[in-house]
Amino acid sequence: MITLPTADGNLSSYTLRAPVTWPRPDGPPRSRIAYAAAHVVADPLAENTPGAPAAVDWDATLRFRRHLWSYGFRVADAMDTAQRGMGLDWPATRELIRRSAAEARAFGDPSALLACGAGTDHAPGAATLDEVVSAYTEQMEVIQSAGATVIIMASRRLAALAEDPADYHLVYGRLLGRADRPVILHWLGEMFDPALTGYWGSADLEKATGTFLDLVHRHADKVDGVKVSLLDAGHETRLRAALPPGVKLYTGDDFNYPDLIASGSHALLGIFDAIAPAAATALQALDVGDTVRYTQILRPTVALSRKIFESPTYHYKTGLVLLSWLAGHQDAFAMVNGAQSARSVVHLAEVFRLADQAGLLPDPDLAEARMRALLTVAGVTR
């Protein structure tokens, strides 16, 4: 039993459930392609304060990627979940890409097991579209030379510089022409990054969707799939139906993923970082058509995910790192850029409770001891 703070300012006793054992699958799911967007583990003894260069615990970071691969997931790396644009600078990102790709070779083909984000975050002063293309190209070349698949992420500089949809077509057309294999296009909504408001040339969702679809249809042979993180299930379903044959829809909807995956979307999800063991078992059930079992497993994870990704959504990484620490995947609740302080102790206590109810704390004694230590620091001493 542990005493947890609640949203109404009170304290409540909570008893942890017995641990759940989730079996490791024999291989990846057959009915869907599933990427887990992975977080990075900060070196807790380094100066990972706001604005400081990122110092990564490479052993723990790579160990966590092996954990995800062992449950049959592909890994989406160097993405928003890894704190791109929120503390993970380009030198650390470049090293992460190279190390993750080298680690992936022990499991198979890096291009099949690892996809990495290419952006323009190392060039915040890019002043022209040509400079945006050059910045993207530099990052794409690092990913391609490592043997991983490229995910073209949304660019804050492009959002600031583009005057109309034609500018997006110009930039993305040039980038796709330089790709050595089909890429994943990433549409990240403003709830994840307010600087991306109006991406694809319009704040009107339907107009932006039209531009996006036009781009995908023009370059379908260079697009493996699109990753959409707009938290709008209806829009995603319509978009999926409008994609050209052979182009996949990778859901990035951390609110509605069970239904979207069941209805035909593939997945590239930050929440899979935290729920990989349960999600792997659910996907195995989906493989054999057992939608009842699939739903039973994933339903409790939705409440957890909605809590982790609640507004301000871009601070969701804090909840993922908390759960990684509670599950024993890392030794400290520490993040680059000091981002462990981005959520309140009340929020974190609710994440703890919901994770336990979903069967995602493999060692309850360890999780309880660590949560007690965190609560003590926060002043919850009962």
N, C-alpha and C positions, 0 to 999 in steps of 0.2 A: 504494500500500500504506500502511496506517495501523495503528498499534499500539493495541489496545483492551483495557481492563481486563475481566476475566471474573468470573463469580459465585464462582469458587473462589479468588479472590484473586491470580490470575496475570495475565499479559499475553499477548495473542495477536495475531499479524499478520493483517490482513484486507485483501484486494484488492477494490476496488469493481468492480462490473460496468459494462458499457457502458450509457449512458443509454437509456431507453425513451421514444419519442415517442408520446404518447397523443393521438389526433386529437380536436379539439373537435367535438361533434355539431352537427347542423343545428338541433336543438331539444331540448326535454325528452323523456325516455323516454315511450313510448306505453303500455306495459303496466303501469307502476307510477307512482305519485306518489312522488317522492323529495325529502325535505328534508335538507339538510346543516345540522346545528347548528353555528353559527360561533363561534369564539373572538374575543376583543377583543385588539387590539395595544396594549400599554402604552407610554406615552411614556417612553423610557429615560432621559431627562434630568430627569424629574420625581421627586418624593418618593413613589414607589409602594412604601413600606415597609408592613409589617403594621400594619393599623389606620388608615392614612392614607386620605384621600379618593382615589378612583380618578382617575388622570390618564391619559386615553386619547390615543393617536396616531390622530386621526380620519382622516387621509389614508390611512394604512396599513390601518386597520380597514375603511374603505369600499372600498379597493382589493381587499381580500381577498374581500369580498362580491361584487364584480364578477367576480372569478375564479370563484367558485362558480356564479353565474348564467351565465357564459360556457360552462360545461360542462353546462348544462341543468338544474341543480338549483334547487329552491326553497330559500330560506334560513329556517331557524328561528333567531330572534335573541332576545337578552335572556334566554337560557335558562341551564341549569346549565353548559353549555359556555362561556358567556360570563362565568363566575364569579359568577353570582347566588348570594348567600349566602356567597360566599367572596372578597369584595373589591370586586365591582362594586356600588357603592351606588346608591340610587334616583335621585339627580340625574344621575349618569352614565348609568344605564339609560334614563331618560326621554329624554336627549339622543340616545342610541344608537337608540332606536326612531324618533325623528323624523328623524334623519339617514339611517338605513337605508331608511325608507319613501320619503323624497325621492329617494334614489339609485335605488330600485327603479322609479320612474316612467320612468326612461330606458330600461328594459327591457320595461315593460308595466304591467299592473294590479298595484298593491302587494298587493291582497288575494289575488291568485293566486300572487305571487312571494315573499311575506314573511309569516311568522307569528311573533308575539312573545309572550313569556311574561308573564302577569299573575300577581302573587303578593301577599304581604303583608309582604315583607321590610322595607319602610319603616316598619312599625308593630310593632316587636318587643314593645311594651308593650300591645298590644290585649288587653283583659281580658274581653271578652264576644263572643258570636257576632255580635252586631250590629256591633261594631267590626271584626271580621274581614271581614264583608260590605262595610263601608264602605271598608276598605283595598283589598280586591280591586277594588271598583268604581272607585276612583280610578285604579288602574293600567289597568283595562279601558278606561276613557274615553280615556286617552292613546293607547292602541293603536288604538282605533276611530276617533278623530279623525285619526290619521295615515293611515288607510286600510288598515291591515294586518289580518290575521286574528288573533283572540285564541286563545292557548293558556292555559287555566286550569291553572296549576302547583299542585302540592301545597304546602300551607302548614304551616310549623312551628307557627305559633300555633294553627291549627285542630287540628292533631294534639295539641297540649297541652291545648286547652280542650274538645274534643268528648268527651262522656261515652258516647255510643252511636251506632250507625249513623243514628239519626234526626237527630242534629245535622248530619251530613254531608249528608243529604237536604235539610235546611232551608237550609243555606248554599248548596249548589250549585244548588238549585232557584231561589233568589232571584237568583243570578248569571246563570243561563241565561235567566231572564226578562228580564234587562237587556241581553242580547247582541243586537247589530243584525244579525248573521248567524251561521250555525252555527260553533261553536267546536271546538277540539281539547281533550279532557280528557287530562291528563298524570298517569299513575301512576308515581311515581319510587320505586324500592325503597330499603330501608334501607342497602343496600351503597353507594349513592350519597350518602345523607344519613341518618345514624343517628337524627336527630331525627324522622324520618318513620316510625319503627317503629310498627306497629299502625294505619296509615292505613286509612280506611274503617271504623274502629270495632272492629277485631279484629286480633290478631297471628296468628290462624289464616288462612292464605292462602285456603282455600276459602270461609270465612265472609266475608272481606273481598271476595272476588270476587263473591259473591252480592249484597252491598250495592252494589257498583260496577255490576254488570249491571242491577240493579233501577233504579238511577238513570238509566242510559243508555236503557233501554227506556221509562221514564216520559217522557223528554225527547228522544226520538230525533230529532224535527224540529229541535232546536237543537244537535245534535251532528254535526259533520262526521266526526269520527273520534276514536279513543282512541290515545294514545301510551303504550306500556307498556315500562318499563325495569326488569324484574325478573330478567333473565339466566336465564330458565327457559323453554326452547323448548317443552316439552310443555304448560306452563300457557298460554303464548301461543297455541298452536294451538287448544287447547280454548276459550279466550276468544274467539278470532276466529270460531269456528263458532257461538258463542252470541250474537253481536251481532245487533241488529235489521237488517233489510235497509237498505242505503244508508249504514250507519255503517262507516267504514273502520277497519282495524287498522294503525296505523303502528308497525312494530317499532322498539324502542329497544334491542334486544338486541345489544350490540357484541361478543358472543361467537359468536352463532349466526346472524347476519344472512343469509349466502348462502342457506342452506336455507330460512329463514323467508320471505325475499323470493321465492324460486323457487316456494314452495308457496302463495303468495297474499297475503302481507303487503305493504303499502306500507312506506315507511321514513321515519323521522325519527331520524337517527343522528349522534352525535358523531364517530364514526370517519370519516364522509364528509368532515369538515373536512380530514383528512389525505390521504385516498385518492381525492378527487374525480375526477381525470383517469382513473384506472384504473376506478373504479366506473362512470363515465359510459360507457366502452367496454363494460363488462360488461352494463350495462342495455340498451345497444343490441343486444347479442347476444341477450339475453333477449327483446327485442321481436320478433325474427325466429325465435324458437324454437330458437336455437343454445345449448342448455344446456351443452354440452361446453365451448364457448368461454367462456361465462359463468363456469363453475366454474373453468376454468384461470386466468382473470384474478383472481378473488376469493380462490382458495385461499391464495396467499401472503400476502394481506392479513390473514387471520384470525390467524395467529401474531403479526403486528405488533399487531393490535387487542387480542388477549388480553394481550400484554405491556403495552401502554399502559394498559389498564383493570384490571391486576392489583391486588390488595388492597394498600393501602387505595384502593379504586376511585375515590373522590372526588378523588384527585390526578391523574386522567387528563389534566387540562387541560395539565399540564406537558409531557407527551409531545407533545401536539398543537402547542403553541407551539414546542417544539424543532424539529419537522419543518417548520413554517411558516418558521422562520428558516433552516434548512438548505436549504430549497427556494428561498430568495430572496424570499419574500413580505414580509419585514420585516427591518429592519436590526439588530435586537438580540434576544437571548434574554432578554427581560425581561417580567415579568407584574405586573399590579396585585396588591397585598397581598404582594409579594415571593415569589409562589408558584413562581417558577423554582427555588427551593431545595427544593421538596417531594419531589424524587426524587434518588436517589443517582447518582453518575457512572457506576456499573456499570449501573444501569437505563437511563440515557440512552444509553450505548454500545450496549446491546443493541437499543434502539429504532432507532438509526442503522443498525445492521447489517441488521435485519429490513426497514426501509424501503428500503434499497438492494436487497435481494434481491427485493422486490416491485416494483421499477422505479419508485420514487416520489421519487427524487432527480434532478430534471431536469438539473442541472448538477453532475456528480460532483466537479469540481475545486473549485467553490465550497463544496459540502457538506463535502468533505474538509478544506479550509482552515479552515472555521468549526469543525468538530469538533476539529481539532488545537488550535485556540485555546482551546476549552472544556476539553480534556484537560490542556493546559498549566497553566491556572489551577487545575485539580484536582490537579496534581502528577504527572500522567502525561507524562513528558518524552521517552520513547523514540520 
